[in-house]
Amino acid sequence: MLRGICIGTAMLPWLAAMYAFYWLDTSGTWTSATAHRGKLSVLLLASGILLSFLSWTFLSRRYVK
């Protein structure tokens, strides 16, 4: 049970990054004409993945043994 909560908590930053992509696309903010769209996509995904990795590392050391 605790392991599942830790995994779910660790995935939140990655899921937030994916939702940000969805929201930017549906709101019309993120178009093909957006300057530096590729770089911003990589930055957004990389930050979500990195924060998920760091939170999993912290939570797994602290709570899951």
Buried (B, 14 or more C-beta within 10 A) or exposed (E): EEEEEBBEBBBEBBEBBBEBBEEBEEEEEBEEEEEEEEEEBEEBBEBBEEBBEEBBEEBBEEEEE
